[in-house]
Amino acid sequence: MNQIIVRDSTDKEIGYITAADGAYEAWVDERSNGDCALTFKLPLTSEKFYLVEDRENTFRVGDKVFSHLQEDSISIERTAENQLIATVNAMELQHIELSCIYPTIVNTGDGFDHIDEHMVVIVGNANNLTGGIWETGSAGHALYALLEGSGWSLGACTVKGKYDLETDKESLLDNIAQVQNLWGGILVWDSLNKTVSLYDEAEYEPYSGFKICYQKNIKQIEKVVNNDIITRLYVYGDEYLDISEINDGKKYIEDFTYSGKIRTGIVTNNDIGCTDDYTKEEQAEIKEQLKQWGLRQSQILSRPRINYKTTILDLSTLPEYNNETFRVNDICEIIDTDVIGDRPVSRRIVYHKFNVFNPLLCELEIGDTALTFEEIIKASYKTSNLVTNRMKSNGKMSGYLTKIEVNSIINQSEDKIMSEVKRVETSIDLIDKSKMYRVQIVSSNGNIFKNGLISTTLRAILYSWDKNITAETDASRFRWTRISADEEGDKAWNTSHFGGTKEITITSDDVQSRATFQVDVLDETLTRSILR
């Protein structure tokens, strides 16, 4: 069954929630290097509502664990139909547990007058905090030290490079995000086993053979081409730090692979910086770190970026396709000659949304994981994140941020938000036009009877997507039929049950030897069957 497993504070499974419990609109959505959330609706009258009232309970869907120890975790509304419905919002476990830990980790006091609580200083030319397991200055060294004692552990770490991690009063989750920002790569979380891995994007390309194909599983596909190419990228660190000293006197990185025109852009990382107190060798090392960070940004911004947004039927939920599994960060192949071209395209899955109770329904985005400038996130987060990128770890605004740039931030955010609103509206219209129904027959006393002792009530349950709409559907639309070896008897039985009813009682009088019962749901005009 497709279900939400509920576990208590000791990780003991104490129950589960399914569509049969009245739950509906249950969705999991996950973005590469971003959030992963679970939402679902549940009537207050459901006998399973007690499972969501305990704030310490967690929810497991597949191999992901979610917690609702957060703001707006449960909202209750009275609908226009006078129903009391609770909407449950939960985040994958790392977003809850690691956002409440503010570490103090220091492997050197050099260059600091004092060390405040909640400061993180993990630099490459100081003490090793892992007992030599990871090289000092590596991402593995920083992540291992950060996770020590948190209840979470480091899995694999394959990114390269040497950077210094210096933050102040930031959560453990924010520190891990900063490691990914400095070293690059793809964060892969395992909330079931409480591990996190950071993979080199160029090396991490899991592929199971999953294909998105026209006339197979595509319901809708959109190709988005971004030709905003930057060929000359100025790279700055904290307090106007630049790379000219180690880059032939140039403050910028150039790449004319995709355009011969000079198109200028600026990127800034205020968490990479140094002062006059640093030695020349230390300053050169930090400037090299800044240059390597800038090269990664240039590799993204100097070329066209193409993303594909698609709504598909996830056929891996069916037995004959269960080998075509996939998840966020996997490589997949897209085949659609009209949209893609004659040659298939292999790209990374960067976003995945699926329906828990009907995982056949699925949305994917395929493209680049590192397009932080192009990602459409929640409106408030998008705006604050763009401003935060212009600030230092101590919360002070960098001097180069001008009024023009502030207005640009606001305009970019508004444009992205309106674009996303239009996309969502289009998706809703398409979903409504292609509404999927399914019907379930429930027997009150089992499905198989022996020795002629037959007594049961068959009840039809009609779903629109995963919402139970039986109560609001007229009984005249339900037509029952019997199939047995007695064709004439079947005709008589079917005629007598053609009046329309949502449930029927079956006794030994209805079954002579063997019989199968099924129900058709007619359209609102009662002229044709829309579901059997």
C-alpha distance (Angstrom), angle and dihedral (degrees) to the residues before:
residue distance angle dihedral
M1 . . .
N2 3.78 . .
Q3 3.77 101.9 .
I4 3.78 149.1 148.1
I5 3.80 109.1 -116.8
V6 3.80 113.9 -148.0
R7 3.81 121.1 -147.7
D8 3.80 129.2 -173.4
S9 3.81 127.4 -131.4
T10 3.83 90.3 -79.8
D11 3.85 91.0 54.4
K12 3.81 91.0 -110.0
E13 3.81 114.0 145.6
I14 3.80 107.7 -117.4
G15 3.80 103.0 169.2
Y16 3.76 147.6 -37.5
I17 3.79 139.2 -117.0
T18 3.83 122.7 -139.1
A19 3.78 138.6 166.2
A20 3.81 87.5 -94.7
D21 3.82 87.2 66.6
G22 3.80 89.9 60.3
A23 3.81 94.5 -99.0
Y24 3.79 116.5 141.9
E25 3.81 143.7 161.1
A26 3.79 89.6 45.2
W27 3.79 109.3 167.8
V28 3.79 136.4 169.2
D29 3.79 116.5 -160.0
E30 3.80 125.1 -178.0
R31 3.80 133.8 178.6
S32 3.79 125.9 -162.0
N33 3.83 110.3 -101.8
G34 3.80 87.1 0.4
D35 3.78 144.2 75.8
C36 3.79 129.7 -36.0
A37 3.81 116.5 -160.9
L38 3.81 140.8 176.7
T39 3.80 122.6 -153.3
F40 3.79 130.6 174.6
K41 3.79 141.2 157.1
L42 3.80 125.1 -125.9
P43 3.84 129.5 178.7
L44 3.80 114.4 -120.3
T45 3.80 86.7 -129.1
S46 3.82 91.7 62.6
E47 3.77 113.9 113.3
K48 3.82 87.4 -134.6
F49 3.80 95.3 59.1
Y50 3.81 91.5 98.8
L51 3.82 88.2 68.0
V52 3.80 91.9 67.3
E53 3.81 96.4 41.7
D54 3.81 93.4 72.8
R55 3.79 104.2 81.3
E56 3.81 91.7 -157.4
N57 3.81 93.3 61.7
T58 3.79 118.0 101.5
F59 3.81 130.4 -153.5
R60 3.78 124.8 -132.8
V61 3.80 122.6 -157.8
G62 3.80 112.6 177.0
D63 3.80 106.9 -47.1
K64 3.80 95.1 -21.1
V65 3.80 127.4 94.6
F66 3.81 122.1 -155.0
S67 3.80 133.0 -165.7
H68 3.80 129.2 -161.8
L69 3.80 96.2 -157.0
Q70 3.78 90.2 123.8
E71 3.79 145.1 89.1
D72 3.82 116.4 -61.9
S73 3.80 90.2 9.7
I74 3.81 93.8 153.9
S75 3.79 126.7 19.5
I76 3.80 121.4 -176.6
E77 3.78 123.8 -158.2
R78 3.78 138.1 175.0
T79 3.79 107.3 -131.6
A80 3.80 128.6 -143.2
E81 3.82 86.2 -100.6
N82 3.85 88.6 57.7
Q83 3.81 93.2 -109.5
L84 3.80 121.8 142.7
I85 3.80 108.0 -134.1
A86 3.80 129.2 179.4
T87 3.80 120.4 -152.3
V88 3.80 112.0 -153.9
N89 3.80 119.6 -155.3
A90 3.80 119.7 -168.9
M91 3.80 135.4 168.7
E92 3.79 127.9 -147.3
L93 3.77 109.6 -87.6
Q94 3.82 99.1 -102.7
H95 3.82 91.5 59.2
I96 3.80 89.6 57.4
E97 3.80 104.4 36.2
L98 3.80 100.3 38.4
S99 3.80 95.9 42.5
C100 3.81 89.1 64.2
I101 3.81 95.8 55.1
Y102 3.82 118.8 86.0
P103 3.80 107.0 -172.8
T104 3.78 130.4 -155.4
I105 3.81 107.8 -152.6
V106 3.79 124.4 158.1
N107 3.80 129.2 167.1
T108 3.82 95.3 178.2
G109 3.78 138.8 23.0
D110 3.80 94.9 -161.7
G111 3.80 113.0 127.4
F112 3.83 94.3 15.7
D113 3.81 125.7 103.8
H114 3.79 88.7 -155.1
I115 3.79 140.0 -14.0
D116 3.79 116.2 -116.0
E117 3.76 124.6 -152.9
H118 3.81 112.2 -91.3
M119 3.80 93.7 26.7
V120 3.80 118.6 136.3
V121 3.80 117.0 -157.7
I122 3.81 112.7 167.8
V123 3.79 108.6 159.2
G124 3.76 132.0 173.2
N125 3.79 100.9 -122.8
A126 3.80 98.6 53.9
N127 3.81 142.3 65.6
N128 3.79 120.1 -27.0
L129 3.82 109.8 -120.6
T130 3.80 97.0 -168.0
G131 3.79 101.9 59.5
G132 3.78 89.4 -108.3
I133 3.81 95.5 -55.5
W134 3.80 90.1 119.9
E135 3.79 128.3 27.9
T136 3.80 114.2 -105.0
G137 3.79 110.7 -103.9
S138 3.80 94.0 27.1
A139 3.80 125.7 117.7
G140 3.80 88.9 -117.9
H141 3.82 90.1 57.1
A142 3.82 92.2 50.2
L143 3.81 94.9 45.4
Y144 3.80 94.0 45.2
A145 3.80 90.9 51.7
L146 3.80 92.7 45.9
L147 3.81 94.6 50.4
E148 3.82 95.9 45.0
G149 3.82 108.6 121.6
S150 3.82 94.4 1.6
G151 3.80 96.6 106.5
W152 3.79 88.9 -111.9
S153 3.79 127.1 93.6
L154 3.79 140.3 -158.7
G155 3.80 117.6 -102.3
A156 3.79 114.9 -177.7
C157 3.81 127.6 -15.3
T158 3.81 118.7 -173.2
V159 3.81 104.0 157.1
K160 3.79 116.3 116.8
G161 3.78 134.5 -141.7
K162 3.78 139.5 72.7
Y163 3.80 121.0 -101.7
D164 3.79 139.9 157.7
L165 3.80 118.3 -120.5
E166 3.81 112.7 -150.8
T167 3.81 120.2 164.7
D168 3.78 136.6 151.9
K169 3.79 127.7 -147.1
E170 3.80 94.7 -12.6
S171 3.79 125.2 139.3
L172 3.78 122.8 -109.8
L173 3.81 89.2 -107.9
D174 3.81 90.9 53.2
N175 3.80 90.5 48.5
I176 3.80 90.8 53.3
A177 3.81 89.6 49.3
Q178 3.81 88.2 51.5
V179 3.82 90.4 53.0
Q180 3.80 88.5 54.3
N181 3.80 90.4 48.0
L182 3.82 92.8 51.4
W183 3.79 101.3 39.9
G184 3.81 97.2 27.7
G185 3.79 123.5 -144.6
I186 3.80 137.2 109.3
L187 3.80 124.0 -60.5
V188 3.80 113.3 -141.4
W189 3.80 115.4 -169.1
D190 3.80 126.5 -160.2
S191 3.80 104.4 -167.2
L192 3.80 92.6 175.7
N193 3.81 93.6 60.6
K194 3.83 94.8 23.9
T195 3.80 99.1 -122.2
V196 3.78 134.5 131.6
S197 3.80 128.2 -159.0
L198 3.80 131.1 -168.5
Y199 3.80 114.4 -152.0
D200 3.79 131.2 -168.7
E201 3.80 103.0 -111.3
A202 3.80 93.4 -140.3
E203 3.81 91.6 55.1
Y204 3.81 101.7 35.4
E205 3.80 106.8 79.8
P206 3.83 110.3 138.6
Y207 3.81 111.0 -173.7
S208 3.80 126.8 -178.8
G209 3.80 97.5 176.9
F210 3.81 93.6 -94.2
K211 3.82 112.0 161.8
I212 3.80 132.5 -171.9
C213 3.79 105.1 -148.1
Y214 3.77 136.3 178.9
Q215 3.82 111.4 -116.2
K216 3.81 90.1 17.3
N217 3.79 112.5 64.0
I218 3.83 107.5 -21.5
K219 3.80 116.4 111.7
Q220 3.79 95.8 166.0
I221 3.81 134.3 -3.3
E222 3.79 132.5 -175.5
K223 3.80 126.3 -171.6
V224 3.83 114.1 -151.2
V225 3.82 116.1 -166.0
N226 3.82 119.3 -166.2
N227 3.82 111.3 -164.3
D228 3.81 95.4 172.9
I229 3.81 92.0 125.3
I230 3.82 121.6 -177.6
T231 3.81 112.5 -158.0
R232 3.82 98.3 171.8
L233 3.80 112.6 44.0
Y234 3.81 120.5 -174.6
V235 3.80 111.6 -150.3
Y236 3.81 122.1 -154.6
G237 3.77 135.5 175.3
D238 3.79 132.7 -168.9
E239 3.84 116.9 -33.6
Y240 3.82 94.7 5.6
L241 3.80 94.3 -53.6
D242 3.81 108.2 169.1
I243 3.81 138.3 -178.3
S244 3.82 100.4 -123.7
E245 3.80 94.4 109.5
I246 3.81 92.5 61.3
N247 3.82 97.7 28.5
D248 3.84 105.0 64.8
G249 3.79 91.9 -85.8
K250 3.82 93.7 -57.4
K251 3.79 123.2 125.6
Y252 3.77 90.3 -160.3
I253 3.80 142.5 63.6
E254 3.80 118.8 -133.8
D255 3.80 130.3 -154.1
F256 3.82 119.5 169.7
T257 3.81 96.4 171.6
Y258 3.82 94.1 118.0
S259 3.81 101.7 24.4
G260 3.79 134.6 25.6
K261 3.81 93.3 -154.5
I262 3.79 123.6 95.8
R263 3.78 106.6 -113.8
T264 3.80 111.6 173.9
G265 3.79 128.7 -147.5
I266 3.81 137.6 164.8
V267 3.80 129.8 -141.0
T268 3.79 124.8 -177.2
N269 3.78 133.0 -167.0
N270 3.79 109.4 -171.9
D271 3.79 91.8 -174.5
I272 3.81 90.5 71.5
G273 3.78 111.3 71.3
C274 3.77 147.8 117.9
T275 3.82 139.6 -163.2
D276 3.78 136.1 -140.6
D277 3.81 88.2 -90.7
Y278 3.81 89.4 73.4
T279 3.78 118.7 91.1
K280 3.80 118.6 -112.2
E281 3.79 89.4 -106.5
E282 3.80 91.4 51.9
Q283 3.80 91.8 46.9
A284 3.81 91.4 50.3
E285 3.81 90.6 49.8
I286 3.81 92.6 51.5
K287 3.81 91.6 47.0
E288 3.79 88.6 52.2
Q289 3.81 88.3 52.7
L290 3.80 89.0 52.3
K291 3.80 91.4 48.8
Q292 3.81 93.0 51.0
W293 3.80 89.6 49.5
G294 3.81 89.4 49.8
L295 3.80 91.7 49.7
R296 3.81 89.7 57.5
Q297 3.80 90.6 52.1
S298 3.81 91.0 47.1
Q299 3.80 91.7 52.4
I300 3.79 87.8 59.0
L301 3.80 101.0 39.3
S302 3.82 98.7 41.1
R303 3.79 94.6 66.6
P304 3.81 137.3 52.9
R305 3.79 112.2 -89.3
I306 3.79 119.0 -144.1
N307 3.78 123.2 -169.7
Y308 3.80 128.1 179.3
K309 3.80 122.7 -148.9
T310 3.76 114.5 -164.4
T311 3.78 142.6 170.1
I312 3.79 110.9 -148.6
L313 3.78 143.4 168.7
D314 3.81 105.8 -110.6
L315 3.79 97.8 -135.2
S316 3.82 91.6 -179.4
T317 3.82 85.2 84.4
L318 3.82 87.7 68.1
P319 3.84 120.0 80.0
E320 3.82 95.4 -123.0
Y321 3.83 91.8 55.2
N322 3.81 101.3 34.4
N323 3.80 91.5 118.3
E324 3.82 91.1 64.8
T325 3.79 95.1 79.4
F326 3.79 123.4 153.6
R327 3.79 142.8 170.9
V328 3.79 139.7 -175.2
N329 3.84 112.6 -58.4
D330 3.82 93.1 24.6
I331 3.79 119.9 124.5
C332 3.80 115.4 -115.4
E333 3.79 135.5 -179.9
I334 3.82 123.1 -123.1
I335 3.80 119.4 -154.9
D336 3.81 119.2 -174.7
T337 3.81 115.5 124.1
D338 3.82 94.5 -162.7
V339 3.82 95.3 52.6
I340 3.80 104.2 22.8
G341 3.80 103.0 28.2
D342 3.78 134.0 -118.3
R343 3.80 94.5 -53.5
P344 3.82 121.7 64.8
V345 3.81 117.3 -115.9
S346 3.81 123.7 -134.2
R347 3.81 114.0 -154.0
R348 3.78 140.6 150.7
I349 3.81 123.5 -91.9
V350 3.81 104.1 -121.1
Y351 3.82 99.8 170.0
H352 3.78 133.2 30.9
K353 3.80 129.8 179.2
F354 3.79 122.9 175.9
N355 3.79 140.6 169.8
V356 3.81 111.1 -111.3
F357 3.80 96.4 -150.3
N358 3.78 94.6 39.1
P359 3.84 105.7 25.5
L360 3.79 89.6 174.9
L361 3.82 83.7 85.1
C362 3.78 109.4 78.9
E363 3.82 143.7 157.0
L364 3.80 123.1 -156.6
E365 3.77 137.3 -176.6
I366 3.78 117.0 -159.2
G367 3.79 123.7 -167.3
D368 3.80 140.3 65.9
T369 3.80 122.8 0.0
A370 3.78 95.5 -159.1
L371 3.80 99.1 57.5
T372 3.79 94.2 115.9
F373 3.80 90.0 152.8
E374 3.81 91.7 56.2
E375 3.79 102.8 38.7
I376 3.76 114.3 113.5
I377 3.76 108.1 -140.9
K378 3.78 133.6 161.4
A379 3.79 111.0 -46.8
S380 3.78 98.0 -118.6
Y381 3.79 93.1 44.3
K382 3.81 92.9 46.9
T383 3.80 94.1 54.7
S384 3.81 95.6 42.9
N385 3.80 91.5 45.6
L386 3.81 92.3 54.8
V387 3.78 89.9 50.9
T388 3.81 92.1 44.8
N389 3.80 89.9 55.2
R390 3.83 86.6 62.4
M391 3.82 92.6 52.7
K392 3.76 134.7 81.0
S393 3.80 124.4 -120.8
N394 3.81 90.1 -101.1
G395 3.80 89.6 61.1
K396 3.81 97.1 -109.3
M397 3.79 119.9 134.0
S398 3.78 116.7 -117.0
G399 3.81 114.9 -115.4
Y400 3.81 96.4 -122.0
L401 3.82 94.8 65.0
T402 3.81 103.4 107.1
K403 3.79 133.1 -171.2
I404 3.80 88.9 -103.8
E405 3.80 90.6 56.4
V406 3.81 92.1 48.2
N407 3.81 89.9 53.2
S408 3.81 89.1 46.8
I409 3.80 90.2 53.5
I410 3.80 91.5 51.8
N411 3.81 93.8 45.4
Q412 3.82 92.9 47.5
S413 3.79 90.5 50.4
E414 3.81 93.8 48.2
D415 3.82 91.9 47.6
K416 3.79 91.8 50.9
I417 3.79 92.4 46.2
M418 3.83 93.2 51.0
S419 3.79 90.3 46.2
E420 3.79 90.4 52.6
V421 3.81 92.5 46.7
K422 3.81 90.2 54.0
R423 3.81 91.1 47.3
V424 3.81 91.8 50.9
E425 3.82 91.7 47.7
T426 3.82 89.9 51.8
S427 3.80 91.0 48.6
I428 3.81 91.4 50.2
D429 3.81 91.1 51.1
L430 3.81 91.2 50.1
I431 3.80 92.1 47.5
D432 3.79 91.7 49.1
K433 3.81 91.4 50.3
S434 3.80 92.0 50.3
K435 3.80 97.0 40.4
M436 3.79 112.2 171.8
Y437 3.80 121.4 -141.6
R438 3.77 129.5 -169.9
V439 3.78 132.5 -179.9
Q440 3.79 130.0 -150.3
I441 3.81 127.7 -164.8
V442 3.80 115.7 -148.0
S443 3.79 120.9 -165.3
S444 3.79 116.6 -151.6
N445 3.81 93.2 -150.5
G446 3.80 107.8 29.5
N447 3.79 133.6 -80.1
I448 3.82 104.7 -97.0
F449 3.83 127.0 54.9
K450 3.80 130.8 -174.0
N451 3.81 136.7 -158.9
G452 3.78 92.7 18.9
L453 3.82 93.1 -71.3
I454 3.78 97.6 136.8
S455 3.79 125.9 160.6
T456 3.79 123.6 141.2
T457 3.79 143.7 123.3
L458 3.79 118.8 -124.7
R459 3.78 113.2 -151.0
A460 3.84 124.5 -169.9
I461 3.81 118.7 -142.6
L462 3.82 116.9 -165.1
Y463 3.80 121.1 -157.5
S464 3.81 130.6 -167.4
W465 3.80 101.1 -155.7
D466 3.82 97.1 -41.6
K467 3.84 98.4 -31.2
N468 3.79 118.6 107.0
I469 3.83 105.6 -126.3
T470 3.82 97.8 167.0
A471 3.81 94.9 111.7
E472 3.82 93.4 52.5
T473 3.82 94.3 45.8
D474 3.81 118.0 91.3
A475 3.81 113.7 -111.7
S476 3.81 91.3 -132.3
R477 3.83 88.6 73.1
F478 3.85 92.7 64.8
R479 3.82 114.1 85.5
W480 3.82 120.7 179.2
T481 3.80 125.9 -153.6
R482 3.79 134.6 -173.2
I483 3.81 124.6 -145.3
S484 3.80 118.9 -163.7
A485 3.82 141.4 130.6
D486 3.83 89.2 -85.3
E487 3.82 101.3 80.1
E488 3.81 95.1 175.2
G489 3.78 90.7 47.6
D490 3.80 89.6 49.3
K491 3.80 91.1 54.2
A492 3.79 91.1 52.3
W493 3.83 92.4 45.9
N494 3.79 92.7 47.6
T495 3.79 92.3 49.1
S496 3.78 91.6 52.8
H497 3.83 91.4 50.8
F498 3.79 97.3 44.4
G499 3.81 93.1 96.2
G500 3.79 92.6 87.2
T501 3.79 128.8 -106.7
K502 3.82 135.7 164.5
E503 3.80 94.1 -134.7
I504 3.77 138.5 24.2
T505 3.80 134.1 -164.9
I506 3.79 115.9 -128.9
T507 3.83 122.4 -158.4
S508 3.80 135.3 166.7
D509 3.83 87.6 -85.3
D510 3.83 88.6 68.2
V511 3.81 95.9 51.3
Q512 3.79 122.4 53.1
S513 3.80 97.8 175.6
R514 3.80 112.8 -31.4
A515 3.80 130.7 -6.2
T516 3.78 141.1 166.6
F517 3.79 122.7 -148.7
Q518 3.78 125.5 -155.3
V519 3.79 137.3 171.8
D520 3.81 131.1 -139.1
V521 3.80 122.2 -156.6
L522 3.80 112.0 -149.3
D523 3.79 126.9 -151.8
E524 3.79 118.9 -102.1
T525 3.81 91.4 -89.1
L526 3.84 89.6 56.0
T527 3.81 89.0 -131.3
R528 3.80 103.7 111.1
S529 3.78 140.8 19.7
I530 3.81 116.0 -106.9
L531 3.78 95.2 178.9
R532 3.79 140.0 18.3
